[in-house]
Amino acid sequence: MELYLLQTAAAESHFPYASTLVYVVGFIAAATIGSIAWYNSKRPVGWQNKERPDIVPDIDQ
């Protein structure tokens, strides 16, 4: 019985590629949105006079 279960488990795919893709795309989206939000927020001490990168869009408040 145990041998049958092990063979069945080994024959199935271990992890769906779609789930991995969702995690990777989600991480990239979160990092991008977080970076844009950080660049558009109030600057930390010592960063007030630094220029914003051209990639980051200006957001009217």
N, CA, C and O atoms as a Maestro MAE file, in Angstrom:
{
 s_m_m2io_version
 :::
 2.0.0
}

f_m_ct {
 s_m_title
 :::
 protein
 m_atom[244] {
  # First column is atom index #
  i_m_mmod_type
  r_m_x_coord
  r_m_y_coord
  r_m_z_coord
  i_m_residue_number
  s_m_chain_name
  s_m_pdb_residue_name
  s_m_pdb_atom_name
  i_m_atomic_number
  :::
  1 25 0.830 -1.190 0.000 1 A "MET " " N  " 7
  2 3 0.000 0.000 0.000 1 A "MET " " CA " 6
  3 2 0.880 1.262 0.000 1 A "MET " " C  " 6
  4 15 0.633 2.195 -0.764 1 A "MET " " O  " 8
  5 25 1.891 1.282 0.848 2 A "GLU " " N  " 7
  6 3 2.771 2.457 0.913 2 A "GLU " " CA " 6
  7 2 3.512 2.667 -0.398 2 A "GLU " " C  " 6
  8 15 3.698 3.803 -0.834 2 A "GLU " " O  " 8
  9 25 3.930 1.592 -1.021 3 A "LEU " " N  " 7
  10 3 4.647 1.692 -2.281 3 A "LEU " " CA " 6
  11 2 3.764 2.316 -3.354 3 A "LEU " " C  " 6
  12 15 4.238 3.120 -4.156 3 A "LEU " " O  " 8
  13 25 2.494 1.955 -3.376 4 A "TYR " " N  " 7
  14 3 1.559 2.515 -4.335 4 A "TYR " " CA " 6
  15 2 1.402 4.019 -4.121 4 A "TYR " " C  " 6
  16 15 1.382 4.777 -5.091 4 A "TYR " " O  " 8
  17 25 1.291 4.459 -2.879 5 A "LEU " " N  " 7
  18 3 1.142 5.880 -2.572 5 A "LEU " " CA " 6
  19 2 2.387 6.665 -2.967 5 A "LEU " " C  " 6
  20 15 2.284 7.784 -3.470 5 A "LEU " " O  " 8
  21 25 3.556 6.087 -2.742 6 A "LEU " " N  " 7
  22 3 4.795 6.755 -3.114 6 A "LEU " " CA " 6
  23 2 4.925 6.881 -4.630 6 A "LEU " " C  " 6
  24 15 5.373 7.911 -5.131 6 A "LEU " " O  " 8
  25 25 4.537 5.844 -5.354 7 A "GLN " " N  " 7
  26 3 4.594 5.901 -6.814 7 A "GLN " " CA " 6
  27 2 3.606 6.918 -7.366 7 A "GLN " " C  " 6
  28 15 3.913 7.631 -8.321 7 A "GLN " " O  " 8
  29 25 2.427 6.986 -6.772 8 A "THR " " N  " 7
  30 3 1.414 7.950 -7.216 8 A "THR " " CA " 6
  31 2 1.880 9.367 -6.941 8 A "THR " " C  " 6
  32 15 1.709 10.245 -7.787 8 A "THR " " O  " 8
  33 25 2.462 9.607 -5.779 9 A "ALA " " N  " 7
  34 3 2.942 10.947 -5.432 9 A "ALA " " CA " 6
  35 2 4.102 11.358 -6.321 9 A "ALA " " C  " 6
  36 15 4.222 12.532 -6.674 9 A "ALA " " O  " 8
  37 25 4.956 10.417 -6.688 10 A "ALA " " N  " 7
  38 3 6.108 10.732 -7.534 10 A "ALA " " CA " 6
  39 2 5.681 11.025 -8.971 10 A "ALA " " C  " 6
  40 15 6.367 11.766 -9.675 10 A "ALA " " O  " 8
  41 25 4.575 10.465 -9.410 11 A "ALA " " N  " 7
  42 3 4.121 10.653 -10.787 11 A "ALA " " CA " 6
  43 2 3.468 12.019 -10.991 11 A "ALA " " C  " 6
  44 15 3.450 12.527 -12.112 11 A "ALA " " O  " 8
  45 25 2.944 12.611 -9.950 12 A "GLU " " N  " 7
  46 3 2.261 13.900 -10.062 12 A "GLU " " CA " 6
  47 2 3.276 15.039 -10.050 12 A "GLU " " C  " 6
  48 15 4.371 14.904 -9.502 12 A "GLU " " O  " 8
  49 25 2.903 16.150 -10.655 13 A "SER " " N  " 7
  50 3 3.815 17.303 -10.629 13 A "SER " " CA " 6
  51 2 3.907 17.833 -9.207 13 A "SER " " C  " 6
  52 15 2.932 17.802 -8.455 13 A "SER " " O  " 8
  53 25 5.069 18.310 -8.855 14 A "HIS " " N  " 7
  54 3 5.292 18.712 -7.477 14 A "HIS " " CA " 6
  55 2 4.705 20.076 -7.156 14 A "HIS " " C  " 6
  56 15 4.185 20.284 -6.060 14 A "HIS " " O  " 8
  57 25 4.783 20.999 -8.092 15 A "PHE " " N  " 7
  58 3 4.269 22.336 -7.823 15 A "PHE " " CA " 6
  59 2 3.871 22.972 -9.146 15 A "PHE " " C  " 6
  60 15 4.669 22.986 -10.083 15 A "PHE " " O  " 8
  61 25 2.676 23.489 -9.242 16 A "PRO " " N  " 7
  62 3 2.230 24.065 -10.518 16 A "PRO " " CA " 6
  63 2 3.027 25.314 -10.887 16 A "PRO " " C  " 6
  64 15 3.328 26.150 -10.035 16 A "PRO " " O  " 8
  65 25 3.355 25.422 -12.152 17 A "TYR " " N  " 7
  66 3 4.109 26.567 -12.623 17 A "TYR " " CA " 6
  67 2 3.297 27.853 -12.533 17 A "TYR " " C  " 6
  68 15 3.863 28.931 -12.351 17 A "TYR " " O  " 8
  69 25 1.976 27.750 -12.659 18 A "ALA " " N  " 7
  70 3 1.122 28.940 -12.587 18 A "ALA " " CA " 6
  71 2 1.230 29.608 -11.216 18 A "ALA " " C  " 6
  72 15 1.253 30.836 -11.125 18 A "ALA " " O  " 8
  73 25 1.296 28.820 -10.169 19 A "SER " " N  " 7
  74 3 1.421 29.386 -8.817 19 A "SER " " CA " 6
  75 2 2.747 30.114 -8.656 19 A "SER " " C  " 6
  76 15 2.802 31.194 -8.068 19 A "SER " " O  " 8
  77 25 3.802 29.527 -9.173 20 A "THR " " N  " 7
  78 3 5.112 30.178 -9.105 20 A "THR " " CA " 6
  79 2 5.094 31.488 -9.875 20 A "THR " " C  " 6
  80 15 5.641 32.490 -9.416 20 A "THR " " O  " 8
  81 25 4.469 31.483 -11.041 21 A "LEU " " N  " 7
  82 3 4.371 32.692 -11.845 21 A "LEU " " CA " 6
  83 2 3.590 33.779 -11.115 21 A "LEU " " C  " 6
  84 15 3.966 34.949 -11.175 21 A "LEU " " O  " 8
  85 25 2.519 33.415 -10.432 22 A "VAL " " N  " 7
  86 3 1.731 34.390 -9.669 22 A "VAL " " CA " 6
  87 2 2.581 34.996 -8.558 22 A "VAL " " C  " 6
  88 15 2.529 36.207 -8.342 22 A "VAL " " O  " 8
  89 25 3.350 34.195 -7.861 23 A "TYR " " N  " 7
  90 3 4.202 34.710 -6.792 23 A "TYR " " CA " 6
  91 2 5.275 35.652 -7.337 23 A "TYR " " C  " 6
  92 15 5.524 36.707 -6.753 23 A "TYR " " O  " 8
  93 25 5.900 35.287 -8.430 24 A "VAL " " N  " 7
  94 3 6.972 36.108 -8.999 24 A "VAL " " CA " 6
  95 2 6.413 37.432 -9.513 24 A "VAL " " C  " 6
  96 15 6.972 38.490 -9.223 24 A "VAL " " O  " 8
  97 25 5.317 37.387 -10.273 25 A "VAL " " N  " 7
  98 3 4.714 38.608 -10.800 25 A "VAL " " CA " 6
  99 2 4.194 39.479 -9.656 25 A "VAL " " C  " 6
  100 15 4.318 40.703 -9.705 25 A "VAL " " O  " 8
  101 25 3.624 38.868 -8.648 26 A "GLY " " N  " 7
  102 3 3.136 39.621 -7.495 26 A "GLY " " CA " 6
  103 2 4.257 40.319 -6.745 26 A "GLY " " C  " 6
  104 15 4.106 41.464 -6.319 26 A "GLY " " O  " 8
  105 25 5.385 39.630 -6.583 27 A "PHE " " N  " 7
  106 3 6.520 40.243 -5.899 27 A "PHE " " CA " 6
  107 2 7.063 41.425 -6.688 27 A "PHE " " C  " 6
  108 15 7.362 42.475 -6.120 27 A "PHE " " O  " 8
  109 25 7.190 41.249 -8.008 28 A "ILE " " N  " 7
  110 3 7.696 42.341 -8.851 28 A "ILE " " CA " 6
  111 2 6.733 43.528 -8.807 28 A "ILE " " C  " 6
  112 15 7.172 44.674 -8.711 28 A "ILE " " O  " 8
  113 25 5.428 43.266 -8.876 29 A "ALA " " N  " 7
  114 3 4.444 44.348 -8.819 29 A "ALA " " CA " 6
  115 2 4.498 45.064 -7.476 29 A "ALA " " C  " 6
  116 15 4.442 46.293 -7.435 29 A "ALA " " O  " 8
  117 25 4.606 44.324 -6.381 30 A "ALA " " N  " 7
  118 3 4.665 44.936 -5.061 30 A "ALA " " CA " 6
  119 2 5.926 45.780 -4.899 30 A "ALA " " C  " 6
  120 15 5.877 46.871 -4.330 30 A "ALA " " O  " 8
  121 25 7.042 45.283 -5.392 31 A "ALA " " N  " 7
  122 3 8.294 46.040 -5.290 31 A "ALA " " CA " 6
  123 2 8.230 47.308 -6.138 31 A "ALA " " C  " 6
  124 15 8.720 48.355 -5.716 31 A "ALA " " O  " 8
  125 25 7.637 47.229 -7.319 32 A "THR " " N  " 7
  126 3 7.518 48.400 -8.190 32 A "THR " " CA " 6
  127 2 6.588 49.438 -7.592 32 A "THR " " C  " 6
  128 15 6.934 50.618 -7.539 32 A "THR " " O  " 8
  129 25 5.427 49.027 -7.146 33 A "ILE " " N  " 7
  130 3 4.467 49.961 -6.552 33 A "ILE " " CA " 6
  131 2 5.034 50.561 -5.273 33 A "ILE " " C  " 6
  132 15 4.861 51.753 -5.018 33 A "ILE " " O  " 8
  133 25 5.700 49.757 -4.477 34 A "GLY " " N  " 7
  134 3 6.315 50.271 -3.254 34 A "GLY " " CA " 6
  135 2 7.412 51.277 -3.540 34 A "GLY " " C  " 6
  136 15 7.546 52.269 -2.824 34 A "GLY " " O  " 8
  137 25 8.200 51.033 -4.578 35 A "SER " " N  " 7
  138 3 9.259 51.981 -4.944 35 A "SER " " CA " 6
  139 2 8.677 53.311 -5.415 35 A "SER " " C  " 6
  140 15 9.171 54.376 -5.045 35 A "SER " " O  " 8
  141 25 7.625 53.247 -6.232 36 A "ILE " " N  " 7
  142 3 6.985 54.483 -6.689 36 A "ILE " " CA " 6
  143 2 6.411 55.241 -5.501 36 A "ILE " " C  " 6
  144 15 6.556 56.460 -5.421 36 A "ILE " " O  " 8
  145 25 5.768 54.546 -4.589 37 A "ALA " " N  " 7
  146 3 5.207 55.204 -3.407 37 A "ALA " " CA " 6
  147 2 6.310 55.812 -2.547 37 A "ALA " " C  " 6
  148 15 6.144 56.912 -2.021 37 A "ALA " " O  " 8
  149 25 7.416 55.122 -2.399 38 A "TRP " " N  " 7
  150 3 8.511 55.654 -1.579 38 A "TRP " " CA " 6
  151 2 9.108 56.898 -2.216 38 A "TRP " " C  " 6
  152 15 9.378 57.875 -1.518 38 A "TRP " " O  " 8
  153 25 9.319 56.880 -3.526 39 A "TYR " " N  " 7
  154 3 9.897 58.043 -4.204 39 A "TYR " " CA " 6
  155 2 8.956 59.236 -4.177 39 A "TYR " " C  " 6
  156 15 9.419 60.377 -4.190 39 A "TYR " " O  " 8
  157 25 7.658 59.007 -4.139 40 A "ASN " " N  " 7
  158 3 6.690 60.098 -4.120 40 A "ASN " " CA " 6
  159 2 6.338 60.544 -2.702 40 A "ASN " " C  " 6
  160 15 5.590 61.506 -2.532 40 A "ASN " " O  " 8
  161 25 6.850 59.881 -1.708 41 A "SER " " N  " 7
  162 3 6.558 60.259 -0.334 41 A "SER " " CA " 6
  163 2 7.516 61.364 0.123 41 A "SER " " C  " 6
  164 15 8.423 61.770 -0.603 41 A "SER " " O  " 8
  165 25 7.284 61.830 1.339 42 A "LYS " " N  " 7
  166 3 8.185 62.828 1.916 42 A "LYS " " CA " 6
  167 2 9.574 62.203 2.038 42 A "LYS " " C  " 6
  168 15 9.716 61.043 2.425 42 A "LYS " " O  " 8
  169 25 10.565 62.971 1.711 43 A "ARG " " N  " 7
  170 3 11.933 62.459 1.722 43 A "ARG " " CA " 6
  171 2 12.447 62.292 3.160 43 A "ARG " " C  " 6
  172 15 12.179 63.130 4.021 43 A "ARG " " O  " 8
  173 25 13.179 61.214 3.408 44 A "PRO " " N  " 7
  174 3 13.807 61.039 4.719 44 A "PRO " " CA " 6
  175 2 14.913 62.079 4.928 44 A "PRO " " C  " 6
  176 15 15.348 62.733 3.980 44 A "PRO " " O  " 8
  177 25 15.350 62.220 6.152 45 A "VAL " " N  " 7
  178 3 16.392 63.187 6.478 45 A "VAL " " CA " 6
  179 2 17.630 62.908 5.632 45 A "VAL " " C  " 6
  180 15 18.103 61.773 5.572 45 A "VAL " " O  " 8
  181 25 18.154 63.946 4.978 46 A "GLY " " N  " 7
  182 3 19.319 63.810 4.131 46 A "GLY " " CA " 6
  183 2 18.988 63.568 2.668 46 A "GLY " " C  " 6
  184 15 19.877 63.625 1.818 46 A "GLY " " O  " 8
  185 25 17.724 63.298 2.357 47 A "TRP " " N  " 7
  186 3 17.313 63.016 0.985 47 A "TRP " " CA " 6
  187 2 16.413 64.120 0.425 47 A "TRP " " C  " 6
  188 15 15.898 63.971 -0.684 47 A "TRP " " O  " 8
  189 25 16.206 65.216 1.149 48 A "GLN " " N  " 7
  190 3 15.258 66.245 0.712 48 A "GLN " " CA " 6
  191 2 15.644 66.864 -0.623 48 A "GLN " " C  " 6
  192 15 14.756 67.179 -1.415 48 A "GLN " " O  " 8
  193 25 16.909 67.049 -0.905 49 A "ASN " " N  " 7
  194 3 17.346 67.736 -2.118 49 A "ASN " " CA " 6
  195 2 17.677 66.780 -3.266 49 A "ASN " " C  " 6
  196 15 18.129 67.226 -4.321 49 A "ASN " " O  " 8
  197 25 17.466 65.519 -3.086 50 A "LYS " " N  " 7
  198 3 17.774 64.547 -4.147 50 A "LYS " " CA " 6
  199 2 16.686 64.596 -5.209 50 A "LYS " " C  " 6
  200 15 15.514 64.821 -4.907 50 A "LYS " " O  " 8
  201 25 17.095 64.381 -6.467 51 A "GLU " " N  " 7
  202 3 16.126 64.406 -7.552 51 A "GLU " " CA " 6
  203 2 15.456 63.045 -7.719 51 A "GLU " " C  " 6
  204 15 16.040 61.998 -7.440 51 A "GLU " " O  " 8
  205 25 14.242 63.099 -8.173 52 A "ARG " " N  " 7
  206 3 13.459 61.896 -8.419 52 A "ARG " " CA " 6
  207 2 13.898 61.286 -9.753 52 A "ARG " " C  " 6
  208 15 14.121 62.025 -10.712 52 A "ARG " " O  " 8
  209 25 14.029 59.948 -9.841 53 A "PRO " " N  " 7
  210 3 14.400 59.326 -11.118 53 A "PRO " " CA " 6
  211 2 13.348 59.600 -12.200 53 A "PRO " " C  " 6
  212 15 12.176 59.808 -11.885 53 A "PRO " " O  " 8
  213 25 13.756 59.601 -13.448 54 A "ASP " " N  " 7
  214 3 12.845 59.881 -14.555 54 A "ASP " " CA " 6
  215 2 11.762 58.809 -14.710 54 A "ASP " " C  " 6
  216 15 10.681 59.092 -15.226 54 A "ASP " " O  " 8
  217 25 12.041 57.606 -14.273 55 A "ILE " " N  " 7
  218 3 11.082 56.503 -14.405 55 A "ILE " " CA " 6
  219 2 9.853 56.730 -13.533 55 A "ILE " " C  " 6
  220 15 8.748 56.340 -13.910 55 A "ILE " " O  " 8
  221 25 10.031 57.354 -12.376 56 A "VAL " " N  " 7
  222 3 8.954 57.494 -11.403 56 A "VAL " " CA " 6
  223 2 8.047 58.655 -11.820 56 A "VAL " " C  " 6
  224 15 8.519 59.779 -11.992 56 A "VAL " " O  " 8
  225 25 6.729 58.385 -11.985 57 A "PRO " " N  " 7
  226 3 5.825 59.458 -12.380 57 A "PRO " " CA " 6
  227 2 5.514 60.390 -11.212 57 A "PRO " " C  " 6
  228 15 5.532 59.980 -10.051 57 A "PRO " " O  " 8
  229 25 5.225 61.662 -11.541 58 A "ASP " " N  " 7
  230 3 4.810 62.624 -10.519 58 A "ASP " " CA " 6
  231 2 3.333 62.394 -10.190 58 A "ASP " " C  " 6
  232 15 2.514 62.179 -11.083 58 A "ASP " " O  " 8
  233 25 3.012 62.442 -8.915 59 A "ILE " " N  " 7
  234 3 1.626 62.252 -8.480 59 A "ILE " " CA " 6
  235 2 1.176 63.523 -7.788 59 A "ILE " " C  " 6
  236 15 1.805 63.956 -6.822 59 A "ILE " " O  " 8
  237 25 0.083 64.136 -8.269 60 A "ASP " " N  " 7
  238 3 -0.466 65.335 -7.634 60 A "ASP " " CA " 6
  239 2 -1.200 64.938 -6.373 60 A "ASP " " C  " 6
  240 15 -1.948 63.961 -6.354 60 A "ASP " " O  " 8
  241 25 -0.976 65.711 -5.313 61 A "GLN " " N  " 7
  242 3 -1.627 65.363 -4.042 61 A "GLN " " CA " 6
  243 2 -2.837 66.230 -3.796 61 A "GLN " " C  " 6
  244 15 -3.508 66.078 -2.776 61 A "GLN " " O  " 8
  :::
 }
 m_bond[243] {
  # First column is bond index #
  i_m_from
  i_m_to
  i_m_order
  :::
  1 1 2 1
  2 2 3 1
  3 3 4 2
  4 3 5 1
  5 5 6 1
  6 6 7 1
  7 7 8 2
  8 7 9 1
  9 9 10 1
  10 10 11 1
  11 11 12 2
  12 11 13 1
  13 13 14 1
  14 14 15 1
  15 15 16 2
  16 15 17 1
  17 17 18 1
  18 18 19 1
  19 19 20 2
  20 19 21 1
  21 21 22 1
  22 22 23 1
  23 23 24 2
  24 23 25 1
  25 25 26 1
  26 26 27 1
  27 27 28 2
  28 27 29 1
  29 29 30 1
  30 30 31 1
  31 31 32 2
  32 31 33 1
  33 33 34 1
  34 34 35 1
  35 35 36 2
  36 35 37 1
  37 37 38 1
  38 38 39 1
  39 39 40 2
  40 39 41 1
  41 41 42 1
  42 42 43 1
  43 43 44 2
  44 43 45 1
  45 45 46 1
  46 46 47 1
  47 47 48 2
  48 47 49 1
  49 49 50 1
  50 50 51 1
  51 51 52 2
  52 51 53 1
  53 53 54 1
  54 54 55 1
  55 55 56 2
  56 55 57 1
  57 57 58 1
  58 58 59 1
  59 59 60 2
  60 59 61 1
  61 61 62 1
  62 62 63 1
  63 63 64 2
  64 63 65 1
  65 65 66 1
  66 66 67 1
  67 67 68 2
  68 67 69 1
  69 69 70 1
  70 70 71 1
  71 71 72 2
  72 71 73 1
  73 73 74 1
  74 74 75 1
  75 75 76 2
  76 75 77 1
  77 77 78 1
  78 78 79 1
  79 79 80 2
  80 79 81 1
  81 81 82 1
  82 82 83 1
  83 83 84 2
  84 83 85 1
  85 85 86 1
  86 86 87 1
  87 87 88 2
  88 87 89 1
  89 89 90 1
  90 90 91 1
  91 91 92 2
  92 91 93 1
  93 93 94 1
  94 94 95 1
  95 95 96 2
  96 95 97 1
  97 97 98 1
  98 98 99 1
  99 99 100 2
  100 99 101 1
  101 101 102 1
  102 102 103 1
  103 103 104 2
  104 103 105 1
  105 105 106 1
  106 106 107 1
  107 107 108 2
  108 107 109 1
  109 109 110 1
  110 110 111 1
  111 111 112 2
  112 111 113 1
  113 113 114 1
  114 114 115 1
  115 115 116 2
  116 115 117 1
  117 117 118 1
  118 118 119 1
  119 119 120 2
  120 119 121 1
  121 121 122 1
  122 122 123 1
  123 123 124 2
  124 123 125 1
  125 125 126 1
  126 126 127 1
  127 127 128 2
  128 127 129 1
  129 129 130 1
  130 130 131 1
  131 131 132 2
  132 131 133 1
  133 133 134 1
  134 134 135 1
  135 135 136 2
  136 135 137 1
  137 137 138 1
  138 138 139 1
  139 139 140 2
  140 139 141 1
  141 141 142 1
  142 142 143 1
  143 143 144 2
  144 143 145 1
  145 145 146 1
  146 146 147 1
  147 147 148 2
  148 147 149 1
  149 149 150 1
  150 150 151 1
  151 151 152 2
  152 151 153 1
  153 153 154 1
  154 154 155 1
  155 155 156 2
  156 155 157 1
  157 157 158 1
  158 158 159 1
  159 159 160 2
  160 159 161 1
  161 161 162 1
  162 162 163 1
  163 163 164 2
  164 163 165 1
  165 165 166 1
  166 166 167 1
  167 167 168 2
  168 167 169 1
  169 169 170 1
  170 170 171 1
  171 171 172 2
  172 171 173 1
  173 173 174 1
  174 174 175 1
  175 175 176 2
  176 175 177 1
  177 177 178 1
  178 178 179 1
  179 179 180 2
  180 179 181 1
  181 181 182 1
  182 182 183 1
  183 183 184 2
  184 183 185 1
  185 185 186 1
  186 186 187 1
  187 187 188 2
  188 187 189 1
  189 189 190 1
  190 190 191 1
  191 191 192 2
  192 191 193 1
  193 193 194 1
  194 194 195 1
  195 195 196 2
  196 195 197 1
  197 197 198 1
  198 198 199 1
  199 199 200 2
  200 199 201 1
  201 201 202 1
  202 202 203 1
  203 203 204 2
  204 203 205 1
  205 205 206 1
  206 206 207 1
  207 207 208 2
  208 207 209 1
  209 209 210 1
  210 210 211 1
  211 211 212 2
  212 211 213 1
  213 213 214 1
  214 214 215 1
  215 215 216 2
  216 215 217 1
  217 217 218 1
  218 218 219 1
  219 219 220 2
  220 219 221 1
  221 221 222 1
  222 222 223 1
  223 223 224 2
  224 223 225 1
  225 225 226 1
  226 226 227 1
  227 227 228 2
  228 227 229 1
  229 229 230 1
  230 230 231 1
  231 231 232 2
  232 231 233 1
  233 233 234 1
  234 234 235 1
  235 235 236 2
  236 235 237 1
  237 237 238 1
  238 238 239 1
  239 239 240 2
  240 239 241 1
  241 241 242 1
  242 242 243 1
  243 243 244 2
  :::
 }
}
